[in-house]
Amino acid sequence: CRKIAILTSLALGKQVDYRDIYTEGITKITKTDIEYAKALHASIKLLGTSKWEDDGKIYSMVAPFMIDSDHPLGLYQVQQICDRVGIFVNGNMLGDTMFYGKGAGKLPTASAVVADVVDAVKHQGTNIMTIWEQDKVELGDRTNFACRFFVRVADTTSKETIEKVFGEVEYVTLADVSGEYAFLTEKLTEGAFEEKSKQVDMIMRIRTAL
């Protein structure tokens, strides 16, 4: 949460308060969720995200997301190597850019701190121009943030009901899991999903970047 607040502040040149960022942890993620992700050729990552949407608002949150194995954040180098952190940036002119490296440990931390000290020494008596405003960023209402959702439901809910409530969906099944099934929604706002989910016997939902 604090990391995405800092990165968003740097990107916008204004303060983003981490306390304003909606945050979920991974405590509700189960082995079954991970098996469903594998069936979709995806993985589940705790993702901090900020998006500047077409309505002019910044939407920021931290939550588990299901990420496709072909996505830069789903690559082996980010997923499997200890203490790796990935930063994925999409710009309107630059397109997609990916940075990754060690995100913890005494030596990586020391390297970053010493680099800042050396930079400060090199620029003693020099004012370096920075683009920064005192205004605080007002984040957009989370209920307007849109993404696809992976949903597990009890098989007491018929597929006819699912399609009536959610429209066109993509079903996912696991051979060794009974009493439930899962599906992927089309892109929905958080608010719309919360209202629709009240009409089904939901077991679990995970946001997706699929």
N, C-alpha and C positions, 0 to 999 in steps of 0.2 A: 504493500500500500504506500509506504513512504517512498519507495523507489519510483513508482509510477508518478507520484506527486512531484518529485524532483525533476524527472524527465519531462513531464508536461509543463512545469514551470520554465524549464530551459527552452523548450520548443516555442512557448508563447511569449516569453519575456515578461511574465506576470506571476504573481504568487498563486499557487494551487495548494489549498490546505488539505492535508491528508485526511483530516477528520470529516471532510465533505465527501470522501470517496466511499461508495458502497463496497463492502468487503465481505466475502465468504471464504471459509477455509475448506479443507479437504476431508474433514472428519466424517462426512456422510458418504464419501466414495467407498464402494465395496468391491470385492473381488469380482462379483458379477458384472458391475459396471465396466471393469477393466476388460473382461472377456467380450462384452458387447463391443467395446472400442476396437479390440483386435479383429473382430469379425468385420468391422468397417474399415480395416487397415488404418486405424487411427490410434492415438494415445491420449491420455487425460493429463493435462498440465495445469498447474496453478498459474493463471495468466493475469498480469496487470495490463489493462488496455485503456487507451485514450483515443477517441475519434472525433475529428471535426466534421460534423455532418452537414448536409445540404441546408438544414434549417439555421445554420450559423452557430449552433450550440456545440460545446465540448461535452462529450459523454465519457466518463471515466469510471472504471470499476475494477475490482479484483475478485476473481472467482475461478473455479475449475472449468476449463473448456476442453472439449473434445477436438483434437487437432489432427488433420490428415497427415499421413506419413510423408506425403509429397510437399507439404508446406515447409518453408525454411525453418520454422520453429519445431517441426517434427522430425528433422533430420537426425541421424545417428550422432553427429558431433555434439548436438545440444542435449539429446535425450540420455545418452548412455555414459558420458564421461563425467566423473565425479566433480561436483561444484561448478559445472558449466552454467553460464547464464547467457541467454540469447536476447537480443534487442532487434525487433523487426520494425522497420520504418517504411511507410508508404507516403511518398510526396506527390503532389499534383504534377510536378515537372520531372522530378527525379525518378519516380516509379518506386519499385521495391528495392530496399537495401537491408542487409542483414549484418549485424555485429555479434560476435560471440567470443566468450573467453571465460577464464576462471572468475567466479563471483565471490569467492571466499578464501580464507587462509591468510596467514601472517605475511607471507612474501608478496602476494598480489596486492594486499592492502598497503604494505610498506612502500611498494613501487609507486602506487598512486599518490600517497602522501608526499614522498620525496620529490616526485615530479612536480607537484604543486609548489613545494618549497623552492626548488630550483627555479621554477618559472617566476616566482615572486622576487627572488634575488636578482635575476636577470633584468627585471623591469623596475628596479628601485628608482623612485622619483619620476616614474612615467605613468601617465594616466592612460589606461587602455579603454577605448570606447566599447561600451556594452549597451545592448538594446534591452532596456528594462523599464517597466512602468510600475508605479506603486499600487495600481489598481489590483484588486483581488479578482481572480477568475470565478465567475458564478457558473458552476457546472449545470448542465441540462438535467432535467428531471429523469431519473432512471426509468420510469415507466414508458418513456418515449424512445429508449434505446432499443434497437432492432437487431435480431440475429435469428439463426435457426436454433431449434431445441431438439435434443435427444430426450425421449420420454419413455419410461417404463410404466406399463399399466397392468393391473390384474386382468386375467382373462375373463372375468365377470363383465368387463366392458366390451361390447361387441365392436367389430371393425366398422360396422355401419354407423355406430354412434361416433366413433373416432372421426370418420370421414365427414359426418354431418357437422361436427364441432370444429374440426381443424382444416377441413377441405382436403386437398391432395397431400398425401403423406407417403413416406418411403418406409416400408416395414422391415424390421430386423428381428431375426429369431436365432436362438441358440438351441442346438439339439438336446443338450443335457439340462436345460432349464425349463421347468414346468410351472404352470399356474400363472404365467404372465407372458407378455410379448412386448416389443418395443417398436418405436417408429421415430422418424425424423420429420419435423414440421417444415413447412416453407418459412421464409423469413417473417417474423412477427415482432411487434414491440413487446417489451416486458409487460406492460399493462394489459395488452390484448391477451397474451399468453396466460397471465394470472387469472383473468376472467374465464377463459375457455377451460383451463385446467380444473376449475371447480365442478365441471360437468362430467368428469371421468374419475375412475378409481386409480389415481396416480400413485405409483410407488417411488419414482425418482425422476428428476429432470436435471439435465446438464446442458449448459449452453454449448454451442458448437461453432467452430470456424471452418466447417466442412463446406 
